[in-house]
Amino acid sequence: MKKYWFEFGISENLFPFGIRMGCGLTAYDYNDALSLLNNKVFKDRPLPEIINAIENIDVSTLDSGHVLSNMLSPDKRGVWFPIGYDL
C-alpha cells in the first residue's frame, strides 16, 4: 500500500471539515486513493481540482504542529488526516 498526500484548489468555505491543509490517506494505488477521497471525505460534493498529489509521502515531512500531532496511523488503508473520515 502507498501513502498519499493531497492538496486541493477550492475556496476556504467549500472545504469539508479539516482538510484546509490537505488530506492524507493510505491506499492500494492512485485510483483507490481517489475512491477513498470521493467516498469518505467529499461524499456528496464533487471532487475538486487536485493541485498537489504526492505518492509515497514521507509523513515525517508533514507539518508537525498540525498534521503529525493530529493524525491516525498511516499503516492501514484509509484516511489518516484529518481524523474523522476513517469510518
Buried (B, 14 or more C-beta within 10 A) or exposed (E): BBBBBBBBEBEEEEBBEBBBBBBBBBBEEEEBBBEBBEEBBBEEEEEBEEEEBBEEBEBEEBEEEBBEEBBBEBEEBBBBBBEEBBE
